[in-house]
Amino acid sequence: MVRIAFSVAAIAVAACATPALSQDAAIVDFYKGKTITWIVGTGEGGGYDLSSRLAGQYVSRFIPGNPTVVPRNMPGAGSIAAAEFVFANGPKDGTMLAMFQPTFILEKFTNPARRYKSEEFTYIARVDASDLVGLLWADAPAKSLEDAKKQEVILSANAAAGTSATIPWALNRMIGTKFKVVLGYNSSARMGLAMESGEAHGIGSTSWDYLQTKQDWFDGKKINILYSITMERMTALPGTPTVSELVSNDRDRNALKLMASTSTVGRAVVSPPGNDAARTKALRDAFEAMSRDPEYLADAKRRRLGHDFMRGDKLQALVADVAGQPQSVVDWMIEVTKKPD
């Protein structure tokens, strides 16, 4: 009787396990020998590129079948070119990942003609939040925001869609700063070089992770950090105000908070819309496993790259919430971030 009961139970367990095992085997069979293309929506050397390459190096170990992950930089228009490419042309079979500057979400508000819907991408994971700051070189003609209200300051920026341009333009209109934004630098590294060489006095927005690779700037007291583009003050910069603290009315504050929400979206890894459901789950599981891997975490620390994981399904809901903000807030944000005539 005991042997019969045990046999029946074993058969039942095996029957329940078979679909999962078959699914896992199918994922392994699919990815074995495959290449995953990772589109990076910025140039080489900046924070998004560095985070993409680090994650791409490790995540293959946790994807069933261990496919090869190959990064491909596609800079242009603050990651908009990459977002439009992945949305329209990316394969939906689990063989494409991408990382864009999170301002691509706001760009859809300011230019509805953009050929993507941010909430329709398949969100896989966030490898890190994207704390952003604005700063000036130490020998700039202005040392503070109050100085920048009296003296023109040249800031390097990537594109009109990015916070390196839109935040300075908004502050010009809201608090009277005199920032002059120069577009065309395709990465944080290029913007930093422009500042070091004297082409620009500062950067309207760059990632905190990028600054961690420039320890000599801190050691030599070469920069003055003006503000953070975050929802709350950064732990690392408790004396630095957020952009929403710089204004005095709710309308301006809400518009700036909407812009700062992209710091929470951060360095999100996405796949094209309609990505295969089983492979999406496998990719989300792989990034979650990687986020706990001691070797990956140690390497991130060694490279001075942050890690603040968020699973893709939670990120998907967050982006949907941002995309559904009241039109009045969106309209004012659009108004204050327009490129000057």
C-alpha positions as CSV (number, residue, x, y, z in Angstrom):
1,M,0.0,0.0,0.0
2,V,2.8,2.4,0.9
3,R,4.7,1.6,-2.4
4,I,1.5,2.1,-4.4
5,A,0.8,5.5,-2.7
6,F,4.3,6.6,-3.2
7,S,4.2,5.6,-6.9
8,V,1.0,7.5,-7.5
9,A,2.4,10.6,-5.7
10,A,5.6,10.4,-7.8
11,I,3.6,10.2,-11.0
12,A,1.6,13.2,-10.0
13,V,4.7,15.3,-9.1
14,A,6.4,14.2,-12.4
15,A,3.3,15.3,-14.3
16,C,3.2,18.7,-12.7
17,A,6.9,19.2,-13.2
18,T,7.0,18.1,-16.9
19,P,5.6,21.4,-18.4
20,A,8.0,23.5,-16.5
21,L,10.9,21.3,-17.4
22,S,9.8,21.3,-21.0
23,Q,9.6,25.0,-21.0
24,D,13.0,25.4,-19.5
25,A,14.4,23.0,-22.0
26,A,12.8,25.0,-24.8
27,I,14.4,28.2,-23.5
28,V,17.8,26.5,-23.3
29,D,17.4,25.1,-26.8
30,F,16.4,28.5,-28.2
31,Y,19.2,30.5,-26.7
32,K,22.0,28.0,-27.0
33,G,24.4,29.4,-29.7
34,K,22.3,32.5,-30.2
35,T,23.4,36.1,-30.0
36,I,21.5,38.8,-28.2
37,T,22.1,42.3,-29.6
38,W,22.1,45.0,-26.9
39,I,21.3,48.4,-28.3
40,V,22.9,51.3,-26.3
41,G,21.2,54.6,-27.0
42,T,24.3,56.7,-26.3
43,G,27.9,56.9,-27.5
44,E,30.8,55.0,-26.0
45,G,32.2,55.9,-22.6
46,G,29.3,57.4,-20.8
47,G,27.4,56.0,-17.8
48,Y,24.7,54.2,-19.9
49,D,27.3,52.6,-22.1
50,L,29.4,51.5,-19.1
51,S,26.3,50.0,-17.3
52,S,25.1,48.2,-20.5
53,R,28.5,46.7,-21.1
54,L,28.9,45.5,-17.5
55,A,25.5,43.9,-17.4
56,G,25.9,42.4,-20.8
57,Q,29.1,40.8,-19.7
58,Y,27.5,39.0,-16.8
59,V,23.8,38.4,-17.6
60,S,24.6,35.7,-20.2
61,R,25.6,33.4,-17.3
62,F,22.1,33.4,-16.0
63,I,20.1,33.2,-19.2
64,P,19.3,29.5,-20.0
65,G,21.5,28.4,-22.9
66,N,24.1,31.2,-22.2
67,P,23.7,33.2,-25.4
68,T,26.4,35.7,-26.4
69,V,25.5,39.3,-25.6
70,V,26.9,41.9,-28.1
71,P,26.6,45.7,-27.4
72,R,25.9,48.0,-30.3
73,N,26.0,51.8,-29.7
74,M,23.3,53.8,-31.5
75,P,23.6,57.4,-30.3
76,G,21.4,60.2,-31.6
77,A,18.8,62.6,-30.4
78,G,19.1,61.7,-26.7
79,S,18.5,58.0,-27.3
80,I,15.4,58.7,-29.5
81,A,16.9,57.2,-32.6
82,A,17.6,54.0,-30.7
83,A,14.1,53.9,-29.1
84,E,12.4,54.4,-32.5
85,F,14.6,51.7,-34.1
86,V,14.0,49.1,-31.4
87,F,10.2,49.9,-31.2
88,A,9.8,49.5,-35.0
89,N,12.4,47.0,-36.0
90,G,13.5,45.0,-33.0
91,P,12.9,41.2,-33.1
92,K,10.2,40.1,-30.7
93,D,11.8,36.7,-30.1
94,G,14.0,37.6,-27.0
95,T,17.2,38.3,-29.0
96,M,17.3,42.1,-28.5
97,L,17.8,44.1,-25.4
98,A,18.3,47.9,-25.2
99,M,19.1,50.7,-22.8
100,F,18.0,54.3,-23.5
101,Q,18.4,57.5,-21.6
102,P,15.1,57.5,-19.6
103,T,14.1,60.9,-20.9
104,F,12.8,59.1,-24.0
105,I,9.6,58.7,-21.9
106,L,9.2,62.5,-21.5
107,E,10.2,63.1,-25.2
108,K,7.0,61.3,-26.2
109,F,5.1,64.0,-24.3
110,T,6.9,66.8,-25.9
111,N,6.8,65.3,-29.4
112,P,3.8,62.9,-29.9
113,A,5.1,62.2,-33.4
114,R,7.9,60.1,-32.1
115,R,7.5,56.6,-33.5
116,Y,7.2,54.7,-30.2
117,K,5.0,54.4,-27.1
118,S,7.2,54.2,-24.0
119,E,4.7,52.1,-22.1
120,E,4.6,49.5,-24.8
121,F,8.2,48.4,-24.6
122,T,8.8,45.2,-22.8
123,Y,10.6,46.2,-19.5
124,I,13.1,43.5,-18.4
125,A,14.8,45.1,-15.4
126,R,16.4,48.2,-14.0
127,V,20.1,47.7,-13.2
128,D,20.4,51.0,-11.5
129,A,18.5,54.2,-10.7
130,S,19.8,57.2,-12.7
131,D,20.7,59.9,-10.3
132,L,21.5,63.0,-12.3
133,V,23.2,66.3,-11.4
134,G,24.0,69.6,-13.0
135,L,27.4,71.1,-12.4
136,L,29.9,73.8,-13.3
137,W,33.7,73.7,-13.8
138,A,35.5,75.4,-10.9
139,D,36.8,78.3,-13.1
140,A,33.5,79.0,-14.8
141,P,32.3,82.6,-14.6
142,A,29.5,81.5,-12.3
143,K,30.0,79.5,-9.1
144,S,26.4,79.1,-8.1
145,L,22.8,79.3,-9.3
146,E,22.6,82.8,-8.0
147,D,25.7,83.7,-10.1
148,A,24.1,82.0,-13.1
149,K,21.2,84.4,-12.8
150,K,23.6,87.3,-13.4
151,Q,26.2,85.8,-15.8
152,E,25.7,83.7,-19.0
153,V,27.0,80.2,-18.5
154,I,27.6,77.7,-21.4
155,L,26.5,74.2,-20.7
156,S,27.3,71.1,-22.9
157,A,24.3,68.9,-23.7
158,N,23.6,65.9,-25.9
159,A,20.3,66.6,-27.6
160,A,17.2,68.8,-27.2
161,A,15.3,65.8,-25.8
162,G,17.7,65.2,-22.9
163,T,17.7,66.6,-19.4
164,S,21.2,68.1,-20.1
165,A,19.2,70.6,-22.2
166,T,15.7,70.6,-21.0
167,I,16.5,71.2,-17.3
168,P,18.6,74.3,-18.0
169,W,16.0,75.7,-20.3
170,A,13.3,75.1,-17.7
171,L,15.4,76.8,-15.0
172,N,16.0,79.8,-17.3
173,R,12.2,80.3,-17.6
174,M,11.4,79.4,-14.0
175,I,14.0,81.1,-11.9
176,G,15.9,83.4,-14.3
177,T,19.2,81.6,-14.9
178,K,21.2,82.5,-18.0
179,F,22.3,79.1,-19.2
180,K,23.3,78.8,-22.8
181,V,23.0,75.2,-24.0
182,V,25.2,73.8,-26.7
183,L,23.9,70.6,-28.2
184,G,25.7,67.8,-30.0
185,Y,27.8,65.9,-27.4
186,N,26.7,62.3,-27.6
187,S,27.8,61.0,-24.2
188,S,28.6,62.1,-20.7
189,A,32.3,61.5,-21.5
190,R,32.1,64.0,-24.5
191,M,30.3,66.5,-22.4
192,G,32.9,66.2,-19.7
193,L,35.8,66.7,-22.2
194,A,34.1,69.8,-23.5
195,M,34.0,71.2,-19.9
196,E,37.6,70.2,-19.2
197,S,38.8,71.8,-22.5
198,G,37.0,75.1,-22.0
199,E,34.4,74.6,-24.7
200,A,31.8,74.7,-22.0
201,H,31.5,76.0,-18.5
202,G,29.5,73.0,-17.2
203,I,27.0,70.2,-17.9
204,G,23.3,70.6,-17.5
205,S,22.8,67.0,-16.5
206,T,25.1,64.0,-16.2
207,S,24.9,60.8,-14.2
208,W,26.3,60.4,-10.7
209,D,27.8,57.1,-11.8
210,Y,29.8,58.9,-14.5
211,L,31.1,61.3,-12.0
212,Q,32.3,58.4,-9.8
213,T,34.8,57.6,-12.6
214,K,36.2,61.2,-12.3
215,Q,37.6,61.1,-8.8
216,D,40.2,63.6,-9.8
217,W,37.5,66.2,-10.3
218,F,36.5,65.8,-6.6
219,D,40.0,65.5,-5.3
220,G,41.1,68.6,-7.1
221,K,37.9,70.5,-6.3
222,K,37.4,71.1,-10.0
223,I,33.6,71.1,-10.0
224,N,30.6,72.8,-8.3
225,I,27.5,70.7,-8.2
226,L,24.4,72.9,-8.5
227,Y,21.4,70.6,-8.3
228,S,20.2,67.0,-8.6
229,I,17.5,65.9,-11.0
230,T,15.9,63.4,-8.5
231,M,12.7,63.1,-6.6
232,E,14.5,63.4,-3.2
233,R,17.9,64.7,-2.2
234,M,20.7,62.2,-2.9
235,T,22.2,60.5,0.1
236,A,25.7,61.2,-1.3
237,L,24.8,65.0,-1.7
238,P,22.6,65.9,1.2
239,G,23.4,69.6,0.9
240,T,22.5,69.8,-2.8
241,P,18.9,70.8,-3.6
242,T,16.7,68.9,-6.1
243,V,15.5,70.9,-9.0
244,S,12.0,71.0,-7.6
245,E,13.3,72.7,-4.5
246,L,14.5,75.6,-6.6
247,V,11.1,76.9,-7.6
248,S,8.3,78.5,-5.6
249,N,5.0,77.3,-6.9
250,D,3.2,74.0,-7.4
251,R,2.9,74.2,-11.2
252,D,6.6,74.5,-11.6
253,R,7.3,72.0,-8.9
254,N,5.0,69.3,-10.5
255,A,6.6,69.8,-13.9
256,L,10.1,69.4,-12.5
257,K,9.0,66.3,-10.5
258,L,7.7,64.7,-13.7
259,M,11.0,65.3,-15.3
260,A,12.8,63.9,-12.3
261,S,10.7,60.8,-12.3
262,T,13.0,59.5,-15.0
263,S,15.7,59.1,-12.4
264,T,13.6,56.4,-10.9
265,V,13.1,54.7,-14.2
266,G,16.9,54.9,-14.5
267,R,19.0,52.5,-16.4
268,A,16.2,50.3,-17.6
269,V,16.8,47.3,-19.9
270,V,14.0,46.8,-22.4
271,S,13.0,44.5,-25.3
272,P,10.7,45.4,-28.2
273,P,7.0,45.5,-27.7
274,G,5.3,42.1,-27.7
275,N,8.4,40.3,-26.8
276,D,7.9,36.5,-26.4
277,A,6.3,36.0,-22.9
278,A,8.3,32.9,-21.9
279,R,11.6,34.5,-22.9
280,T,10.7,37.7,-21.2
281,K,10.3,35.8,-18.0
282,A,13.6,34.0,-18.5
283,L,15.3,37.4,-19.1
284,R,13.7,39.0,-16.1
285,D,14.8,36.0,-13.9
286,A,18.3,36.2,-15.3
287,F,18.7,39.9,-14.4
288,E,17.3,39.3,-11.0
289,A,19.8,36.4,-10.4
290,M,22.6,38.6,-11.7
291,S,21.6,41.4,-9.3
292,R,22.5,39.0,-6.4
293,D,25.7,37.7,-7.9
294,P,28.8,38.6,-5.8
295,E,31.1,38.7,-8.7
296,Y,28.9,41.1,-10.6
297,L,28.4,43.3,-7.6
298,A,32.2,43.4,-6.9
299,D,32.9,44.3,-10.5
300,A,30.3,47.1,-10.4
301,K,31.9,48.5,-7.3
302,R,35.4,48.2,-8.8
303,R,34.2,50.1,-11.9
304,R,32.3,52.6,-9.6
305,L,29.0,51.8,-11.2
306,G,25.9,51.7,-9.0
307,H,23.4,48.9,-8.8
308,D,19.8,49.4,-7.7
309,F,17.7,46.5,-9.2
310,M,14.1,46.7,-10.1
311,R,12.2,43.8,-11.7
312,G,10.7,44.5,-15.1
313,D,7.0,43.9,-14.2
314,K,7.3,46.6,-11.5
315,L,9.1,48.9,-13.9
316,Q,6.4,48.3,-16.5
317,A,3.8,49.6,-14.1
318,L,5.9,52.6,-13.1
319,V,6.3,53.7,-16.7
320,A,2.6,53.3,-17.4
321,D,2.0,55.6,-14.4
322,V,4.4,58.2,-15.7
323,A,2.9,58.0,-19.2
324,G,-0.6,58.6,-17.7
325,Q,0.1,61.9,-15.9
326,P,-2.5,64.7,-16.0
327,Q,-2.4,66.7,-19.2
328,S,-2.1,70.0,-17.3
329,V,1.2,68.9,-15.8
330,V,2.4,67.6,-19.2
331,D,1.4,70.8,-21.0
332,W,3.4,73.0,-18.6
333,M,6.4,70.7,-18.7
334,I,6.3,70.9,-22.5
335,E,6.1,74.7,-22.4
336,V,9.1,75.2,-20.1
337,T,11.4,72.7,-21.8
338,K,11.0,74.0,-25.3
339,K,14.2,74.8,-27.2
340,P,14.6,78.6,-27.2
341,D,14.0,80.4,-30.5
